[in-house]
Amino acid sequence: MADIDVLITFAEKDNESSKKSEQGWVTQFRKFLELMLFQVLGTKPTIVIKSEFDTATAPAMNNASILVAVLTKDFVQSGRCLDLVEQFYKNTSPSQVNRVFKVLKSPMTTQEQPPRLRDSIGYDMYQLDVETGQMKEYSDFFSQEAEKQYWMKMVDLAYDIHESLVLLKAGDSKSAEVKNLFKRKTIYLAETGHDLSVQRNIIKRELQRHGFIVLPNHTLPARLDELEKEVRKDLEQCTLSVHLVGSAYGEIPEGADRSIVDIQNKIASDIAVAKRQSKEEFSRLIWIAQNLKNASDRQKAFIDTIRRDTEAQEGAEILQNPLEDFKNIMREELMEARERSSAEFTNSKSIYLVHDRVDHSEVEPIRQELEKSGFKVLTPAFEGELLDVRKKHIDNLRNFDGAIIFKGKVNDQWVRMKILDLLKAPGFGRNKPIQGKALVASGNLDSYKNQNMTLISNDSTKSMENLKSFLEEFKP
């Protein structure tokens, strides 16, 4: 594994600040990306920034796992910036893993971008006024506008980089093993019209949190023939395609008379027919927005075709309901086997004993007390691939009745991340309420008083008695 997790390359002008007291745009971007990646990875990533004139850091291009290019017109006009990108490609072996990402600091058409980066997945990090169409850079990264656009894209970027780092960590020697790991976990989430881009990103992140690979993982080609080839190639790898249809008809590729949304749906229908004939697993979920008052006549005709045309419906379940309901149905489609096995797992109450590997011995008396009291004890996984460890954690969050977080040698930041996971547990597909949460820790617990959980001091001789009192909450 390379020493540098993420190398950010940029044009010097794009990190200039109008005020000496302020940090440059790229410097702030690096800080925010580090923060988001830390939350996703669980460890602090190594991120280096390098402009075209920076010779001080001069990292070897074969010593970085991921390259992020901050794309602007200054970047495109800089021969040195373009040389850095070419050098990275030259020094990295061909791989199915995405290793190059582009961040658009200002709007650029595909044709304005360097040929090397046109197919790389892009993240728009500029402020766009939908009404006027005007663009401006963010001056306040914590404004409502930034929360809706900048931070949403930052989260997307962090999850996508995380996925690439996990696959790279597995190593080229395990490529076949990694491929098999994801064979049944690859989903095609079709590109949408601009009105549903935010909703698509939310669903994409949720799928990734559950351990699925989401395709397409690159910018779709602008030409029809190339686009059809790429879409078909991606769909062939999937067992499920998800299509979101709203008011916007979507972009029309060069040489086409139909939108990308329409084309993807047609190809998915063809794939469904072919896979049914070869007895391969493949299904489609199509969601149609309830509010279509702004839809054009062409979009309405497309939606009518989806509803009425038997061929367009091949292998598809079509729903027109609230998006949250659709997400629940999609989750059931994907998690049915897991939830069924979980239901058969035990009829007794289950307690998720959340702890770190370093506290494994210290937490043992609590585990024994829980089992003695008749509880099924769910514990984290510490061995295996990172995605398997994460999957076990999410399965536990989905199935526990109560949770106990144990703080021994870990720091407060670790504890707060686990508390946050418990708060997010309903979003992982729980179908029952959380009956109780507790924190067992040594030292001063005052900072956790507002966390809506039972606090049990591990310093006290009555810690086991207090634990038993907490467990009384689970008796019928």
Secondary structure as UniProt FT lines:
FT   STRAND          4..10
FT   HELIX           12..15
FT   TURN            20..21
FT   HELIX           25..41
FT   STRAND          47..51
FT   TURN            52..53
FT   HELIX           61..63
FT   STRAND          64..71
FT   HELIX           73..77
FT   HELIX           79..90
FT   STRAND          100..104
FT   HELIX           110..112
FT   HELIX           115..117
FT   TURN            118..119
FT   STRAND          122..124
FT   STRAND          127..128
FT   TURN            130..132
FT   STRAND          135..136
FT   TURN            141..142
FT   HELIX           144..148
FT   HELIX           150..170
FT   HELIX           172..174
FT   HELIX           175..181
FT   TURN            182..184
FT   STRAND          186..189
FT   HELIX           194..196
FT   HELIX           197..209
FT   TURN            210..211
FT   STRAND          213..215
FT   HELIX           224..236
FT   STRAND          240..245
FT   HELIX           260..277
FT   TURN            278..279
FT   STRAND          283..288
FT   TURN            293..294
FT   HELIX           297..308
FT   TURN            310..315
FT   STRAND          316..319
FT   HELIX           323..345
FT   STRAND          350..354
FT   HELIX           357..359
FT   TURN            360..363
FT   HELIX           364..372
FT   TURN            373..374
FT   STRAND          376..378
FT   HELIX           386..399
FT   STRAND          402..407
FT   HELIX           412..424
FT   HELIX           425..428
FT   STRAND          436..441
FT   HELIX           446..448
FT   TURN            449..450
FT   STRAND          454..457
FT   TURN            461..462
FT   HELIX           463..471
FT   HELIX           472..474
//
